Amino acid sequence: MSIEQKALFTIFGGTGDLAKRKLYPSLYRLYKKGYLKEKFAVIGTARREWADDFYRDVVIESIQDISESKEHAIKFASHFYYQSHNVTDIQHYNTLKTLSEKLDENYQLDGNRLFYLAMSPNFFGIISQNLKDRNLITPTGFNRLIIEKPFGQDFESALELNDQIRASFEEDQIYRIDHYLGKEMVQNISAVRFGNYMIESMWNSRYIDNIQITLSESIGVEERGGYYDTSGALRDMLQNHILQIISLLAMEPPTRLEDKEIRTEKIKALKAVRLFEPNEVSNYMVRGQYGPSKDEISKDLNGYREELNVAPESQTETFVSGKILIDNFRWAGVPFYFRTGKRLAEKGTQIDIEFKNVPLNLFDNNEEPLPANILTIYIQPTEGFSLELNTKKIGLGLETETLKLEHKHSAETTANSPEAYEKLILDCLNGDSTNFTHWDEVATSWKFVDIIRKHWDSEKIDFPNYASGSMGPIESEQLLNKDGFKWHWCPNNN
């Protein structure tokens, strides 16, 4: 049964791509499912001079592929209001306050406010300050602030940004969004671990040899070259998505599956991640930048340096691969390998858990060692699990073969499952911060990443070093090979 939520959403950056692609469709899905009914309103703000009717037409267009009917979409959009807003102009906050109070009364919202900052982090501090100074934060109801990444460029800038926001909002009012934490199969990690004693009892260094995480993108930077050339894969992916996934895989069992208990264990896991010495970075980390494709089929693909708004001699990495060690009792000696990059062979995100092999191979008629057991969690675009086991081949003798036990959600199930932003917005409405990032997690992640970034900034590398359509530079393969392992997901070999 859907429980109706009531709140005033104020979206800073209401004319932007994120709002149109993700936020408005997510709010509409919540509306269709009854989580939002009549007692909600949305104020979109941006610099553009739009009228309410024009804004509502934009909202209707953004949901046209998922709307039940034109009438239903119009009814939904009637809850939307627009205000042209300069975030540095104090007078505009007074106008916003007047509109907010009017809508609070008209829709009986009881002072519940959700502020979504869908714009550059450069403005997070000044918006937060003015929301407090101009009394847009209500004394009754809840006041919650959702902010998008990137949260700083390093630890120092993240700390400064956090101090600015914390001057107006308490930590439990701040919801730092990481859309990977809203993905169905990322949330399933906890269910698989803590809902199956067979799995949890083996979830440690005694039984697991290594864990591999791949976040692969087949597209390049496209029109985001200007932003990406100041960020790179290290900041864009490792500092948030990958370290968040590692914290879920590595954390100790919480006392309850509630936000504070889960957060505590995630922070402990992140603080146990071994920090590199500067001279060790090259032994544990690999960076790459894509060049033109060498494939005859897709030979027209540009290299990164030929992309729009990218410097012709750019040293920005579009690929990162690494080996992370966690110095605690559970994970001592178990490498967590990861790789992420653009213009790779195939789009997909998956986790491969490789279990240790049997200590004695009784099937000595096999010329090679028995393959390891692999538990795979498919996150996107496929969702599901597989487990590889060794079994006897049908026939005479004791020759073995690998059997894959596999369950993947159907395309229909995947299409109808809640989108990540839909889940996360509803969590925020419910005051559940389980799948959002706490400041301590952000701070710990930046301290790890800053060591790598500082070392990489001190030396140049001969880019590009991998072709579009490959799975990254050869050094990524060698990173595992020198430990006696190999990447289990090899799209190029399929």
N, C-alpha and C positions, 0 to 999 in steps of 0.2 A: 504494500500500500504506500503510495507516494504521500509524503507529508509536505504540505505547502510551506514554502519559505517566503518571507517578505523582507524586501530590502530595496534600497535605492542604490543602483550601480552608477558610478560616475567613471566614465572611461576617458582618460587623458590620452589623446591619440585616436579619437573615435573615427577619423577618416582614413586611418592607415590600413595597410595590407593585413596585419595581424588581426585587427578588429573584424575586417570583412571576411577573411578566410576562416578564422577560428572562433572568435568570441561570439559574434552574432549567431552563427549556426549552432554553437554549443548552448547558448541561452535559449534558442528556439527548441532544441531537443528537450531541454529541461521543461520548457513550457508545454510541449506535446505530452510529456510524461506526467504532468501534474505537479512537479516540484515548484514551478512558478505558475500562478493562476492570475488573479486579478490584483493582488497586493504586491506589485513590483513596478518599478519605473527605471528607465535608463536615461542618463544624460551623457550625450557624446560631446566631447570638447576637442577643438583643434583651432588652428589659426584661420582656416577657410571660413568664408562668409556663407553659411548655408542656412536655409530656412528649415523648420521642422518637417514640412512636407517633403522637401528634397531629401533630407536625411532619412526619412521613413522609406522613401523609394529605394535608397541605397541598401537599407536593411532588407527590404523585401527581395531585392535582386540577389543579395548574398545568400538567401535561404531558398531560392526558387527551386533548386533540385531536391530539396527535402521537405518542402511544405505540403501539408495535407490538401490545401486548396488556396485559391487566391484570397477568399474571404478570411480564412484562418490566419494567413500571413498578414493581412491588413489589420486584423484584430490584435495580433501580437505586436506589430509595428506601432500601433497607436500608443503603446507604453513608452515610446522613445521620443526624446526631446533633444534639441541641439542648442549649444551655445558656443559662439565664436569666442576663443579664449587665448590670451597671451599669458603663458605661465609666469612671466616676470612682472605682470601688471597687477598690482594689488587691487585696483578697482574691479577688475574682472572677477576676483574671488568674492567680492561683495555681491556682484550680480549672480554668481553661482550659488552663493548662500541663500539669496532670496528665492531663486528657482527651486533649490533643494528643499527649503522649508515648505514651499507651496506644494510640491509633489509629495512630500512626507505627509502632509495633512490630507491631500486629495486621495491618496492611495492607502492611508492608514498604515504607515510603515513603522511606527513606534520608534523612530530615530535610528533604525538599522541602516548603516552606511557601509558600502563596499567600494573602495577606491581602487581602480585598476590603472596602473601606469604603463600603458602600452606605447612607450616612446623612449627616447634616448636616456640612458642613466645619468647623463649630465644634468638633467632636470629633476631627478628624484629628490634631491635635498631641498631645493627651493619650493617644489610643490608641497612636500611634507611640512615644511615650515609654515607656509601660507595656509594650509588646511587647518593647522593648529591656531595660528595667530588670528585668522579671520573667522574662527569659531565654526568651521564646517565639521569639526569633530564634535559629535553630539554627547551631552551628558547622560542621555538615556539610550538604550539599545546598544548594539555592537558597532564598533568601528574597526574595519579591517582593511589592510593595504596589501594589494598584490603587486609584486614587481617582477619584471622579466630579467633574464640575463642579457648582457654580461654584467655581473655584479663586481665592478672594478676591473682593472687591468693587471693588478698584482695585489699582494697583501696590503701594502700601505694605502693604495687608492681605495681598496675595498673597506678597510678600517675607517678611513675618512668618510666614505659614503655611508657606512653603517652608523657612525656617530651622528651624522646629520639627520638621518631618518629616526634614530632612537631619541633624538631631542623632542620628537613629536609623537612617536608611537612606541608602545612597549613591545618587547620581543614577541610576546604571544599574540600581538595584533598584526605582525608582519608575516606575510606569506610569500616567500621567495619561490617562484614557480620553476620547476624543471619538468618539462612535459614528458620526459622519459619515465618519471615516477608515476605518471598517470596511465602508462601503457599496461594493458591487461596482463601480459606475461611477465613483466617486471614485478607487478604486484603479486603474481603467482609464485615468485621465488619463495616467499615466506610460507605460503600454503604447502608447497612441495617439501620444504625443509621441516617445518614444525608440525605438519599434519601427517607425517609418515615416519614412524619410529625407525623403520628399516633404513630410510635415507639419512635421518639426523644422526643415527648411531655411527654411520660411516662418514659423516661430514667433517673430516679432520685429517691431519697429516699422516695418520696411521694407514688410511685407506686411499687417500687421494694423492695422485702424482703431480698433477698440475691442473690449472683452470685457464681456459682460453675465452676471451671476449672479443668479438668482432662487430664493429659498427661500420658497415661498408656503404658508401654512396656511389652510384654509377654516374651521377651528373657532376659537372664541374661547378665553379663558383657562380656561373651565370651572371646575373646583373648585380650580384653582391660583391663584386671585386673590390670596390672602394672600402667597404667595411672589412672584408676578409683579409685584405692586405695589411691591416693594422692589428689583426687578431691571430689568425693562423689556427691550425688544428689543435695545437697544444691548449690554448686558452678556450677555443670554441667547443672542444669535446672532452678532453681529459679532466680539466678542472671541475667540471660539473657532472655530465652524464656518466662517464666511465667510472670515476671515483664513487659516485652514488651507487652504481650497480655493484662495485666491489664491496662497498660497505654493507649492502644487503646480503651478499654472498658470504661475507666473512664475520658478520656480527654474531655475538653469543645469543642464545635464546632469551627473549625478554620475559619478564614475569607475566605480562599480559600483552595482547596485541592492541595496545593503545599508544597514542602519539608520543607521550613523554617517555614511556618505557622503551619503545623502539628507537627513538632519537638517542637516548642515553647509550644504547648498545652500538648504534651506528657510529657515534662520536668516538667511543672506545676503540672500535675497529680502525677508524681513520687515523687515530692518534698512534696506533701500533704500526702503521705503515712506515717502513724504514726510509729515512731521509738519506739521499745520496750525498757523498762528498763531491765537490765540483769535479775532481779528477776521475770520478767513477761514472759520470753521466754517460760517456760513450760506451761503457760496458753494458749498460742497462737500457739505453734508449736509442731509437732509430728515427730519423726524420727524412721526409721525402717531399718532392714537388713533382707534379705530373708534367710530362712533356706531351708532344703530339702522339697520336696513336700510331703504332706500327702494324696495325691490323688493316688489311686491304679493304675490309668491309666498312670500317669506320675511320678511314684515313684522313677524313676531313676534320677530325677533332683537333682543336687548338691545344697548345701547351698552356700552362697557367700564365706564363709571362706574356702571352698574346691576348689574354682576356681583357675585357673592358675595365678601365680604371685600375689596372695592375701595373706596377713599376716594371720597366723592361729588364732590370737586373735584380728583381725582388728575391730576397732571401726568406720569404714567408713559406713555411711548411704547409703542404696540403695533406700530408700523411704523417701519422705518428704511430710508432709501435714501441712496446716496452715490456719490461719484466719488473713486476712489483713484488716485494717480499713483505710479509706481515710478521712482525716479531712478537708473537705471543704463543702460548702453549698449544693452542689448537692448530695453528698454521705454520709452525716453525719448519722451514725448509721447503714449503710448497710454493712454487712460483705462480703468480697470477700474470699471465701474458695478455696483452691487449693490442689491438690494432684498429685504426680508424683512418679513413681517408676519402678523398673525393676522386672521381673519375676512375673508380675501380671496376673490376669485371662485372660485378652484380650488386644490386641493392639488397641489403639484408642486415639484420642484427640477430646474432645468436650467441649462446654461451655453451661451451663444450667442457664438461667435467670429466677428466680422464682418471679412472681409478687404477690403482697399482695392480700390476700383473701378478698372477699366481707365482709363489716362490719356487715351485718345482713343476716343470712341464712334464706331465705324465704321458702326454701324447707325443712321444719322441720320434714318431714317424713323420711329424711335421718338420719340414726343412727350416722353417723360420719360427721365432717365438710366437706364442699365441697373441693375437691382437688384444689390446686393452679393452676393458669395458668402458663405454662412453655414454654418459647421460647428456643429452642435448636439450636445451631450452630454446625454442624458436620464438623470437620476439616480434619480428616484422620482416617482410610483409606476411609471411606465414606465421601462424600462431599454433604452438603445440609442443609436444615432447617426443623424444625417441630414446631408446636404450638399446645399445648394442651388446649382445651376448654371444659367447662361443658355444656352438652346439655341434653334435655329430652329424655328418653328412649321411643322407639316406644311402644304404648299400652296405657292402661288405667292408670290414675293417673299421678303424677308429679315426678316420680322417675328419677333421673339424672344418666348420665354416661359420661365418658370422651371420647371426640372425638379428634383424632390427625390429624391435617392438616399437611401434610408432602410432601416435595419435596426433592428428592435425585438425584444427577446427575447420569446418567447411567454409567456403567462400561466403555463404549466406550468413553463417554465424558471425564471422569476422566483420562482415559489412554491417550487421545489426548491433554489434557490441558498442558500448559507449565510447566515444572518442576521448582522447586523453584530457583535453581541455574541459570537456563536459564533466568528467569525473572530478577534476581538480576544482572547478568553480563550485560544484555542489559540496565538496569537502570544505571549502572556505565558508560557504553559507552555513554549514553545520558546525563550524568552529573546530574542524578536525585537521590538524597540521601534520598528520602522519606522513603524507606524501609530498611535503614541502621541505625546503632546506633550512635548517637552523643556522644561525650565525656561526656557531662553533664548528659546524661542518664546512662552511664556506672558508673560514679562517684557516682551518687545518689543511684543506685542499690547496689553498693558495701558497701556504708555506712549502708544500711539497713541489708544486709546479714552479715556483719562483727560482728554485735552485737550478732546475733544468733550463728555464728561460734565460737566466743570467749566463749560464755556460754557453748556450747556443748563440747568444748575442755577441759573445766574445770571439767567435770564429766564423769564417765563411765556409760554405760547402759548395761543391760543384753541382748546381742544379741546372736542368731537371735531372732526376735520377730514377724515374720510373715512367713507363709508357702508359698513356691512357688505355684503359681496358685491361690492365694487369692487376695483380693484387699487391702492388707496392714494390719498393726496392728489394733487391736480393738480400740485403742485410737483415730484413725482417725475418726471412726464412732462416738465416744463419743464427739469429738470436736464439731460436729454439733448437736448431741443430746441434749447437755446441753443448747443450744440456742433454742431448739424446732424445729430443722430442721433435715433433713436426706439427704444423697447423693441420687441424682435422677438416676444416672447411676449406675446400679448394675449388671454387667455382670454375676455374679455367680447366680443371681436369675432368669435369662432369661430362 
